[in-house]
Amino acid sequence: MEKDEIHLRRLPAAAPWGPHADSEFHGVDFLPEDLNEAPEETGMRVNKKYSCLPAEEKGIHIINIRAIEDIGYDQHESTLLNSLSKNPDADCKYGLYFRDGKRKVDYILVYHYKKSSSGKTLTRRVHHNDSSARSTKQDQPLPGKGVQLEMGESEPHVDYHEDDKRFRREEYEGNLVEAGLELERDEDTKIHGVGFVKIHAPWNVLCREAEFLKLKMPTKKMYQINQTHGLLKKINSVIQKITEPIQPKVAEHKPQTVKRLSYPFSREKQHLFDLSDRDSFFDSKTRSTIVYEILKRTTCTKAKYSMGITSLLANGVYSAAYPLHDGDYEGENVEPNDRKLLCEEWASYGVFYKYQPIDLVRKYFGEKIGLYFAWLGVYTQMLIPASIVGIIVFLYGCATVDENIPSMEMCDQRNNITMCPLCDRTCSYWKMSSACATARASHLFDNPATVFFSVFMALWAATFMEHWKRKQMRLNYRWDLTGFEEEEDHPRAEYEAKVLEKSLRKEHKHKETDKEKLTWKDRFPAYLTNFVGIIFMVGLTFAIVFGVIIYRISTAAALAISSTPSGRSSVRVTVTATAVIINLVVIIILDEVYGCIARWLTQIEVPKTDKNFEDRLIFKAFLLKFVNAYTPIFYVAFFKGRFVGRPGDYVYIFHSFRMEECAPGGCLMELCIQLSIIMLGKQLIQNNLFEIGIPKMKKFIRYMKLKRRRSLDHEEHMKKKQRYEVDYNLEPFAGLTPEYMEMIIQFGFVTLFVASFPLAPLFALLNNIIEIRLDAKKFVTELRRPVAVRAKDIGIWYNILRGIGKLAVIINAFVISFTSDFIPRLVYLYMYSENGTMHGFVNHTLSSFNVSDFQAGTAPNDPMDLGYEVQICRYKDYREPPWSENKYDISKDFWAVLAARLAFVIVFQNLVMFMSDFVDWIIPDIPKDISQQIHKEKVLMVEVFMREEQGKLQMLETWKDKDKKKGENCNNHSPRLSRSRSGSLSSCHSYPLDV
């Protein structure tokens, strides 16, 4: 064979062109002559020779060998004949197994390839037979040199970029085979230009990797789980009977009385494990995890730098990599599988009232996703008591609104309180009774019960965190994660590329370098960009909120000019509603923008591992989205109406816009409106509508594209899709960060400003009931199956939750103290009230202003709008009257109220913090029964190993005794043995004992 040629085996003249031929390749196998003798050598020779194709090599071409139809084969006849033969796809369960129907597909690699211009390609099938058969089917042109093209056929254009990708794939797949994996290629699919590499991990590879990963597997030893006795047992049995209708009909969800002892897998101790069914010993989730670890570890070294699977995906060598779903979840004659069971018992809105089958979720998706849904379930359950208490607080406000003296005084038109204008010139004087509806509505949320509710929610947050920690420990015990410690992950591809680039720079300068790593100096430009970028984004958020403030002020002034009385009376409601809607739209848009910016800022930092990348991304995204979501609410709660000034000396923005004031009833009602619209809007639009609408739209677009393609090829349309083709059309899994983020922001709405909106837990509960099933449906039906990741906790999200819980105590203390009128009422009731009631409170909170003291050009244009001349108008503040010596100065009442407010903040904060810490201390992190079971497992494991050692020692003693007896027999009969033949002496020889 010449150096640059690959000879093809010639076909015999009487080749079987019929139904007995290979239905897939039409009876034709193109193989190198020496492939059967040395398949590995041939493959390595081709890879080595063509691993890199520089553009300067003009002598190397890609030969477009004519397809089989041009040799004289009738494709339509073959289709008819093949349709009568047995369907090979049914044997492999439509892609779940290799073509032999025995080896399970554990992972899929997808790549794009280009067919020749005529759309006809040569199919080459290569069989590699190791300990178990490995087959790859490659649908690609063969490389050659100096081969003449047939009858005037034009020379095809050479795409060196595609060749480079192909040879990288060949090298990488060869390395996977060396690692022990078995591969099978399929390019004869319904998706044009897309090839699939099916990967199977044989038993010996699974055992080896399970030992490397220290996977805990069930042993033969079973033990009884401690059961409750006496009264607790009766209570548990009653609870089980009551909750039976809301339990999912899943075997994994039933209470267990016995448990298998688990131990990190070891090939030397295989006798300890239950290997009665090897096919199911490693489930599909574990198998895909093992294969993914091998994919990450295996590299392609003939590129400019070492490329793992992440680099190959990033560079387009492969377009996707994913494990397969277990099968179909709907349709007739669908075989039972975990995916179908999850769809029926979990990912359905009809079972919204049932518990989640968390153990089955973990079995199918892995521990990390299982923990997310377990946390979401615990959070949703804990919202039930919070919702009930919030409803009670709201109903208390409704029941006492008619007994609230301050709102009754504001609504009483006989008081005839004339208020100062809300804006300069265009606004006129107005009656306080016109704000009656706002005052009555404010009492629904601003009443003594809201203080109790704030304390309750602070303790609720602490209890929720403790309850989750206990639940997490139960899951760790049940899922055999008690001794699991996260090991150092593989470096990310981008990090390795940067390190290599740094090494090459130093080598170029002729410096001897040890193993390089990125230091803070290398990352300093990225850190500086991060700092500047985050400051700019926060400043942008503040600027937008400031712009909305200008909109509110200018719109209020414009509407005040309205000639209709109804228009003037609804100014405040109109301005508030439209401003909140603008804020909502801006928040939703900036949320998406900030998510992309946070990812980009994290990428330029080049974190070393995926865990570091995820933690940094979460921190940046949370910081930006937190500021984005809560800045408008913080403004209304703590800044609006604080820097207004007074009549005759107002504070202006740009010397023209007067700062807006709170309503006579306070800003709490407006804060409630702002919080409710933003919270509900985000949940309905961003969380639910986007999550439902966008995947449906993408699915519809993919369907239309496939429909257009199918119309071009009727034969392809008639074929049933393989499992890996169906999964390829699903959306790739993008991580749990978006799912956690929306729940954490919601947790902030529920806890941070709950004093102003007691119904927030109720709306969060209703949203989460839908959210659980929506996320479940997305994971089961809309997304490719993610790689299972082991995790024993929810990571950095727990610390964020704790931080929000602590911050909620402080914010609620300030909301009650400064935003609501709770403290001024207490001060008036105990210091200024003449009869111990709230009569006169409204008048006490209003100061007087002489209209003759207006600055020039700021007095109302129509001072007679109310029908009478106004000499004294009132405004909400604690200031001296105009007839005082120090007119319009801050009065002593202001300082008394301020001192009471600050005292309340300090007392409330410390008291609630102490109570939260007490709850944290009094509730143990690990349930007592779980700690006992963990201790019991350790004792049983020691007993198993002690028994094994004792068995070894007994066997050793038995062998020694036998050997000793043989030696004694030889000594007793030595004279007779000496006279016997030499061959008989072998019976008395002592052999060394090898234990």
Secondary structure, DSSP 8 states (H G I E B T S, - for coil): --TT---B----TT---STTS-TTTTT----BTTTTT-HHHHHHHHHHHTS---TT--S-EE-----HHHHT--HHHHHHHHHHS--HHHHTTTTTB-TTSSSB--EEEEEE----TTS---EEEEEEESSSEEEEEEES--EESS---STT-------HHHHHHHHHHHHHHHHHHHTT-EEEEE--SSSTTEEEEEEE--HHHHHHHHHHTT-EEEEEEEEE-----THHHHHHHHHHHHHGGGS-S-GGGS--SEEEEEEE--GGGGGGB--S-HHHHS-HHHHHHHHHHHHHH--B-SSSS-B-HHHHHHTTSSSEEE---SS-SSSTT----HHHHHHHHTS-GGGTTS---HHHHHHHH-HHHHHHHHHHHHHHHHHHHHHHHHHHHHHHHHHHGGG-HHHHHHH-GGG--EE--SSSSS---EEGGGGHHHHHHHHHHSSHHHHHHHHHHHHHHHHHHHHHHHHHHHHHHHTT-TT-------B-HHHHHHHHHHHHHHHHTT----S----HHHHHHHHHHHHHHHHHHHHHHHHHHHHHHHHHHHHHHHHHT-SSHHHHHTHHHHHHHHHHHHHHHHHHHHHHHHHHHHHHHHHHH--SBHHHHHHHHHHHHHHHHHHHHHHHHHIIIIITTTS-EETTEE-EETTTEE-----TT-SHHHHHHHHHHHHHHIIIIIIIIHHHHHHHHHHHHHHHHHHHHHTT-HHHHHS---HHHHHHTSB----SHHHHHHHHHHHHHHHTTTTT-TTHHHHHHHHHHHHHHHHHHIIIIIB--------SS-THHHHHHHHHHHHHHHHHHHIIIIISSHHHHHHIIIII-SSSSSTTHHHHHEEEEEGGG--TTTS-S-TTTTSS--SEEEEES-B--TTSTTTTSB-HHHHHHHHHHHHHHHHHHHHHHHHHHHHHHHS-SS-HHHHHHHHHHHHHHHHHHHHHHHHHHHHHHHHHHHHHHHHHHHHHTHHHHHHS-GGGGGGG-------
